Amino acid sequence: MTHNVRVASRDDADAIGRLLYAFNREFDEPTPAPSALAERMRLLLDGDDTVVLLADDGLAGPAGLAVLRFRAAIWSAGLECYLAELYVTPDRRGRGLGRALMEAVLHEARGLGADTMDIGVDEPDVAARRLYETLGFTNRAGGDGGVMYVYERDL
C-alpha cells in the first residue's frame, strides 16, 4: 500500500482540526471544536516553530498527522524538536501509516536543524511505544538512567 506523507500548509487547517478533535475524543479528553482547532493551527502554522505532517494511504484523504514544535537548544547548536501529537485514525492503523509518518517526521526534523526529539507517550499505549523504540527512541525508565517523569500544570 502506498503511503503519502507531506508537510501541511495553513490550507490544511480544517483537516488538521478534524484529526486533532478525533484524537482527543477517542481518548475521552476535553477538546475544542474542530473549527477552533483549525483556527489555532492556522496561527501556529503561520509562525516558525510548528510543522504539521499529514499522511494518507490513498483511500479518503488525510488519515494521520504529526505535530512538531521546535525551539533553540541549550546544550547544542541545533534545535530541539518535540513531537506534540501523532495520530492515525483507528480504521487505518496496522497498515504502516504510522511508521511512514514517523520516518517522515525524523527526516523533516533533521532537515530543519533539530538534533534531538522528545516524545511523551502513555504507558498503556504499547503500540506507540513499540513503534518509537523500533525507530531508535529510548525510554530512560528502567534503562541505564533513572526514571524520567513528565509533569504538567494548568496556569
C-alpha positions as a Python dict, from the first residue, in 0.01 Angstrom:
ca = {
    (1, 'M'): (0, 0, 0),
    (2, 'T'): (129, 347, -88),
    (3, 'H'): (169, 598, 192),
    (4, 'N'): (183, 967, 111),
    (5, 'V'): (325, 1196, 379),
    (6, 'R'): (358, 1568, 320),
    (7, 'V'): (413, 1891, 507),
    (8, 'A'): (81, 2062, 573),
    (9, 'S'): (5, 2423, 492),
    (10, 'R'): (-245, 2658, 651),
    (11, 'D'): (-487, 2545, 377),
    (12, 'D'): (-492, 2205, 553),
    (13, 'A'): (-601, 2353, 886),
    (14, 'D'): (-957, 2219, 864),
    (15, 'A'): (-833, 1861, 812),
    (16, 'I'): (-580, 1907, 1095),
    (17, 'G'): (-856, 2036, 1323),
    (18, 'R'): (-1076, 1733, 1246),
    (19, 'L'): (-791, 1489, 1314),
    (20, 'L'): (-689, 1656, 1640),
    (21, 'Y'): (-1051, 1660, 1753),
    (22, 'A'): (-1091, 1289, 1671),
    (23, 'F'): (-769, 1211, 1860),
    (24, 'N'): (-884, 1374, 2182),
    (25, 'R'): (-1237, 1235, 2156),
    (26, 'E'): (-1102, 884, 2105),
    (27, 'F'): (-936, 907, 2445),
    (28, 'D'): (-1225, 1096, 2611),
    (29, 'E'): (-1014, 1408, 2655),
    (30, 'P'): (-1177, 1751, 2651),
    (31, 'T'): (-1121, 1929, 2323),
    (32, 'P'): (-1222, 2246, 2143),
    (33, 'A'): (-1438, 2208, 1834),
    (34, 'P'): (-1262, 2114, 1508),
    (35, 'S'): (-1315, 2469, 1377),
    (36, 'A'): (-1145, 2621, 1683),
    (37, 'L'): (-854, 2378, 1648),
    (38, 'A'): (-827, 2465, 1279),
    (39, 'E'): (-807, 2836, 1358),
    (40, 'R'): (-540, 2775, 1623),
    (41, 'M'): (-340, 2562, 1378),
    (42, 'R'): (-356, 2838, 1115),
    (43, 'L'): (-194, 3073, 1368),
    (44, 'L'): (71, 2818, 1463),
    (45, 'L'): (150, 2729, 1103),
    (46, 'D'): (199, 3099, 1026),
    (47, 'G'): (481, 3103, 1283),
    (48, 'D'): (822, 2946, 1256),
    (49, 'D'): (811, 2692, 1539),
    (50, 'T'): (537, 2449, 1429),
    (51, 'V'): (530, 2197, 1144),
    (52, 'V'): (249, 1952, 1075),
    (53, 'L'): (283, 1645, 858),
    (54, 'L'): (-25, 1481, 709),
    (55, 'A'): (-38, 1119, 595),
    (56, 'D'): (-279, 932, 374),
    (57, 'D'): (-291, 593, 209),
    (58, 'G'): (-485, 699, -98),
    (59, 'L'): (-822, 592, 38),
    (60, 'A'): (-1006, 902, 163),
    (61, 'G'): (-787, 1200, 248),
    (62, 'P'): (-562, 1253, 549),
    (63, 'A'): (-579, 969, 798),
    (64, 'G'): (-288, 1068, 1019),
    (65, 'L'): (-89, 1362, 1140),
    (66, 'A'): (217, 1459, 1336),
    (67, 'V'): (257, 1798, 1503),
    (68, 'L'): (616, 1908, 1561),
    (69, 'R'): (724, 2200, 1778),
    (70, 'F'): (1077, 2341, 1758),
    (71, 'R'): (1289, 2555, 1991),
    (72, 'A'): (1652, 2652, 2023),
    (73, 'A'): (1853, 2404, 2229),
    (74, 'I'): (2057, 2487, 2537),
    (75, 'W'): (2310, 2204, 2511),
    (76, 'S'): (2377, 2206, 2139),
    (77, 'A'): (2378, 2441, 1843),
    (78, 'G'): (2079, 2259, 1691),
    (79, 'L'): (1710, 2270, 1764),
    (80, 'E'): (1506, 2057, 1999),
    (81, 'C'): (1201, 1903, 1838),
    (82, 'Y'): (901, 1798, 2043),
    (83, 'L'): (657, 1557, 1882),
    (84, 'A'): (346, 1715, 2031),
    (85, 'E'): (93, 1485, 1861),
    (86, 'L'): (99, 1172, 1649),
    (87, 'Y'): (-232, 1025, 1539),
    (88, 'V'): (-362, 775, 1287),
    (89, 'T'): (-735, 715, 1260),
    (90, 'P'): (-841, 379, 1407),
    (91, 'D'): (-965, 242, 1072),
    (92, 'R'): (-620, 293, 913),
    (93, 'R'): (-397, 157, 1191),
    (94, 'G'): (-185, -153, 1144),
    (95, 'R'): (-105, -76, 780),
    (96, 'G'): (228, 105, 821),
    (97, 'L'): (89, 458, 802),
    (98, 'G'): (220, 549, 1149),
    (99, 'R'): (568, 421, 1062),
    (100, 'A'): (570, 613, 733),
    (101, 'L'): (460, 923, 921),
    (102, 'M'): (733, 882, 1185),
    (103, 'E'): (1003, 823, 924),
    (104, 'A'): (895, 1146, 752),
    (105, 'V'): (891, 1322, 1091),
    (106, 'L'): (1253, 1224, 1157),
    (107, 'H'): (1358, 1335, 810),
    (108, 'E'): (1176, 1669, 839),
    (109, 'A'): (1309, 1743, 1188),
    (110, 'R'): (1669, 1671, 1085),
    (111, 'G'): (1624, 1881, 772),
    (112, 'L'): (1507, 2177, 981),
    (113, 'G'): (1814, 2154, 1206),
    (114, 'A'): (1690, 1951, 1503),
    (115, 'D'): (1940, 1726, 1672),
    (116, 'T'): (1710, 1583, 1940),
    (117, 'M'): (1344, 1484, 1960),
    (118, 'D'): (1127, 1432, 2265),
    (119, 'I'): (804, 1235, 2277),
    (120, 'G'): (561, 1182, 2562),
    (121, 'V'): (361, 858, 2549),
    (122, 'D'): (126, 700, 2798),
    (123, 'E'): (238, 370, 2950),
    (124, 'P'): (-62, 171, 2822),
    (125, 'D'): (-1, 281, 2460),
    (126, 'V'): (215, -21, 2385),
    (127, 'A'): (180, 5, 2006),
    (128, 'A'): (313, 362, 2000),
    (129, 'R'): (594, 277, 2241),
    (130, 'R'): (695, -20, 2025),
    (131, 'L'): (694, 199, 1712),
    (132, 'Y'): (913, 464, 1876),
    (133, 'E'): (1156, 205, 2010),
    (134, 'T'): (1194, 38, 1668),
    (135, 'L'): (1286, 381, 1532),
    (136, 'G'): (1568, 424, 1786),
    (137, 'F'): (1396, 616, 2066),
    (138, 'T'): (1490, 511, 2417),
    (139, 'N'): (1287, 520, 2733),
    (140, 'R'): (1500, 620, 3027),
    (141, 'A'): (1277, 438, 3278),
    (142, 'G'): (1442, 115, 3385),
    (143, 'G'): (1733, 159, 3146),
    (144, 'D'): (2074, 296, 3220),
    (145, 'G'): (1926, 615, 3363),
    (146, 'G'): (1678, 692, 3632),
    (147, 'V'): (1305, 715, 3578),
    (148, 'M'): (1213, 1033, 3394),
    (149, 'Y'): (885, 1191, 3495),
    (150, 'V'): (682, 1436, 3291),
    (151, 'Y'): (493, 1694, 3494),
    (152, 'E'): (234, 1939, 3372),
    (153, 'R'): (11, 2200, 3526),
    (154, 'D'): (-257, 2436, 3403),
    (155, 'L'): (-162, 2801, 3453),
}
